[in-house]
Amino acid sequence: MEHQSAIAYGNNYQNGYMGRDLSLTGWGLKWDFIIVHESGHEWFGNNISAKDVADNWIHESFTAYSENLYTEYLFGKQAGSEYVIGTRKAITNDKPIISAYNVNAGGSIDLYYKGANMLHAMRQIVNNDSLWREMLRSMNRIFRHQTVTTKQIENYMASYLMLDLQKIFDQYLRTVQVPTLEYKLKKNKLSYRWTNCVKGFNMPLKISEAGKEIWLKPTEKLQSLAYGDSVFMPDANFYINSRKID
């Protein structure tokens, strides 16, 4: 457990979590889960703490995301991405991550890996790893030894990164809906739109065409662009569903 400056250990000195890889990719067996995860709480949970248990994603989403960063540090960026993508198997979408305030009510267990995948997608959108890393470090300086709300973290990240992230936070923290990209390919044209999403959902999405990176800016309105590939696949680093339509 992540007690401040006094972490309690109980993993039988095994790699993974009790010998299991929570990502099912193999990367989670390269390090001791309890040491890495609970140490991560010294930054998110102990240095920055949520005012209300309803906002405990501030503790667990960032710390679960730190498992990805640790894997990346040891084994490279692709390994880190594969790890966090693999943890999606644990996402339940049973109820929103943020629950009711002022009643000591926690939200879904998804505050771990759904939240981590949300942060991973945001990193892709920032598309500047140095800026993303400095934002995480800066957050721990600005909110050092404070209790904070989700709104403070949302506002700080959006301001620091100079991005509109509100609808992404709303989608992943406040609903159980997985945003779905509906698309169709016809006569060298790709048409696409977001569905199963909060009103005004505007998350950019990376795709590729013949090995070339392309950024889409889908909305709930159908848009189109010239597209020569016969196969369409959204970037796996985004936690979404996709559905081909006629």
C-alpha atoms as one frame of an Amber mdcrd trajectory, in Angstrom:
protein
   0.000   0.000   0.000   1.019   3.576  -0.663   1.275   4.989   2.865   3.178
   8.247   2.772   6.939   7.511   3.034   6.118   4.045   4.446   5.065   1.790
   1.581   3.822  -1.643   2.677   5.061  -4.479   0.446   3.294  -7.774  -0.234
   4.077  -9.406  -3.569   6.077 -12.473  -2.531   9.168 -11.011  -4.215   7.850
 -11.891  -7.648   7.756  -9.974 -10.886   4.309  -8.958 -12.100   1.416  -8.854
  -9.654   1.673 -12.052  -7.611   3.446 -13.577 -10.606   0.832 -12.388 -13.142
   1.227  -9.852 -15.930  -1.794  -7.542 -15.720  -1.226  -6.452 -19.325  -0.930
 -10.004 -20.698   1.836  -8.743 -22.999   4.865 -10.143 -21.189   6.183  -6.704
 -20.264   4.507  -6.779 -16.863   6.679  -9.750 -15.872   9.858  -7.710 -16.300
   9.441  -5.874 -13.002   7.837  -6.165  -9.561   4.384  -4.596  -9.841   3.996
  -3.656  -6.180   7.349  -1.891  -5.958   6.715   0.138  -9.113   3.030   0.940
  -8.622   3.134   1.773  -4.922   6.301   3.837  -5.337   4.493   5.789  -8.048
   2.012   6.900  -5.406   4.685   9.015  -3.764   3.994  11.443  -6.629   0.283
  10.878  -7.252  -1.510  10.148  -4.003   1.040  11.319  -1.468   2.560  14.443
  -3.022  -0.714  15.343  -4.776  -3.831  14.094  -2.989  -7.511  14.251  -3.950
  -9.842  16.237  -1.691 -12.679  13.751  -2.202 -12.504   9.989  -2.736 -14.690
  10.534  -5.799 -11.591  12.049  -7.424  -9.270   9.160  -6.597  -8.462   8.765
 -10.288  -5.900  11.500  -9.572  -4.096   8.909  -7.446  -4.671   5.733  -9.420
  -4.868   6.751 -13.085  -1.589   8.627 -13.003   0.100   5.911 -10.962  -1.167
   3.142 -13.270   0.132   5.279 -16.131   3.527   5.427 -14.414   3.761   1.639
 -14.928   3.772   2.394 -18.656   6.447   5.075 -18.237   8.623   2.719 -16.194
   8.296   0.004 -18.833   9.158   2.536 -21.537  12.230   3.694 -19.631  13.581
   0.152 -19.378  12.518  -1.346 -22.693  11.585   1.455 -25.073   8.561   3.404
 -26.219   6.891   0.548 -28.072   7.093  -1.692 -24.999   5.500   1.007 -22.843
   2.695   1.472 -25.339   2.089  -2.260 -25.636   1.891  -2.516 -21.851  -0.729
   0.201 -21.344  -2.752  -0.983 -24.341  -2.661  -4.502 -22.907  -4.155  -3.308
 -19.620  -7.392  -2.434 -21.425  -8.424  -6.039 -20.869  -9.037  -5.052 -17.243
 -11.435  -2.199 -18.109 -15.037  -2.965 -17.118 -16.972   0.227 -18.010 -19.373
  -0.698 -15.210 -19.837   2.853 -13.903 -18.130   6.243 -14.274 -14.681   6.713
 -12.793 -15.827   9.833 -10.919 -18.661   9.118  -8.499 -20.846  11.303  -6.277
 -19.084  13.957  -4.216 -19.296  14.571  -0.463 -20.601  11.077   0.390 -17.320
   9.128   0.594 -18.205   7.110  -2.513 -15.540   5.706  -4.795 -16.113   5.214
  -8.504 -15.306   2.339 -10.821 -12.201   0.152 -10.623 -11.548   1.639 -14.066
  -9.853   4.547 -12.291  -6.695   2.450 -12.795  -6.419   1.377 -16.427  -9.177
   3.280 -18.188  -7.725   6.409 -16.651  -4.189   5.365 -17.640  -5.296   4.801
 -21.227  -6.961   8.217 -21.278  -3.657   9.784 -20.265  -1.799   7.711 -22.845
  -4.138   9.001 -25.571  -3.615  12.575 -24.396   0.123  12.106 -24.744  -0.418
  11.150 -28.394  -2.477  14.303 -28.950   0.213  16.488 -27.384   2.675  14.847
 -29.801   5.603  16.290 -27.873   7.076  13.930 -25.304   9.298  16.571 -23.720
   6.321  18.863 -23.124   4.229  15.973 -21.782   6.936  14.890 -19.329   7.524
  18.434 -18.136   3.768  18.854 -17.568   3.789  15.826 -15.246   6.807  17.146
 -13.357   5.412  20.669 -13.191   2.113  19.378 -11.815   3.980  17.826  -8.908
   5.752  21.103  -8.208   2.672  23.316  -8.455   0.382  21.088  -6.359   3.074
  19.799  -4.000   1.651  18.698  -0.627  -1.853  19.874  -1.522  -5.268  18.294
  -1.769  -6.856  19.023  -5.141 -10.003  18.499  -7.186 -10.442  16.992 -10.627
 -11.300  20.430 -11.968  -7.957  21.822 -10.801  -6.075  19.031 -12.568  -8.185
  19.342 -15.727  -7.656  23.092 -15.888  -3.950  22.849 -15.179  -3.295  20.233
 -17.855  -5.315  22.088 -20.467  -3.572  25.375 -19.674  -0.060  23.937 -19.565
  -0.492  21.943 -22.776  -2.560  24.680 -24.456  -5.166  22.154 -25.564  -8.928
  21.789 -25.197  -9.143  18.541 -23.225 -12.486  19.002 -21.457 -14.594  16.722
 -23.642 -11.963  13.989 -23.387 -12.031  14.206 -19.597 -15.832  14.191 -19.644
 -15.953  11.144 -21.907 -13.545   8.928 -20.013 -14.049  10.084 -16.428 -17.777
  10.819 -16.354 -19.372   8.235 -18.665 -19.080   4.513 -19.352 -19.286   5.039
 -23.114 -16.303   4.101 -25.247 -16.192   6.625 -28.114 -16.793   4.936 -31.450
 -15.423   6.117 -34.760 -17.859   5.278 -37.521 -16.229   5.238 -40.934 -16.690
   4.148 -44.527 -14.322   3.789 -47.467 -15.659   4.425 -50.936 -14.001   5.495
 -54.181 -10.756   6.595 -52.541 -12.618   8.609 -49.941 -12.686   8.115 -46.175
 -15.755   9.382 -44.305 -15.795   9.409 -40.515 -17.507  10.725 -37.368 -17.642
  10.173 -33.607 -20.607   8.339 -32.094 -21.379   6.937 -28.629 -19.842  10.052
 -27.153 -20.604  13.114 -25.068 -22.037  16.050 -26.962 -19.282  18.035 -28.607
 -16.686  15.269 -28.301 -13.686  16.519 -30.264 -10.730  14.211 -29.613  -8.239
  14.246 -32.496  -7.255  10.828 -33.828  -4.123   9.583 -35.548  -4.298   7.200
 -38.498  -1.879   6.210 -41.241  -2.087   5.936 -44.996   0.664   4.046 -46.831
   2.900   4.524 -43.785   2.239   8.269 -43.599   0.861   9.738 -40.364  -2.438
  11.606 -40.688  -4.358  13.434 -37.975  -8.137  13.481 -38.162 -10.315  15.911
 -36.238 -13.590  13.985 -36.051 -16.795  15.441 -34.657 -20.307  14.029 -34.514
 -20.804  15.351 -38.035 -19.707  13.156 -40.942 -16.534  14.448 -42.602 -14.555
  13.142 -45.589 -11.066  13.216 -47.034  -9.181  11.615 -49.902  -7.764   8.270
 -48.806  -6.033   5.786 -51.050  -5.592   2.766 -48.774  -8.049  -0.110 -48.968
  -7.562  -0.826 -45.258  -8.368   1.592 -42.448  -7.096   1.195 -38.890  -7.102
   3.892 -36.173  -3.928   4.217 -34.130  -4.002   1.614 -31.341  -2.732   4.142
 -28.789  -6.250   5.603 -28.571  -8.805   3.785 -26.408 -11.760   3.824 -28.795
 -13.954   1.489 -30.795 -14.333   1.697 -34.575 -17.190   0.519 -36.764 -17.414
   0.361 -40.529 -20.705   1.670 -41.939 -22.275   1.481 -45.388
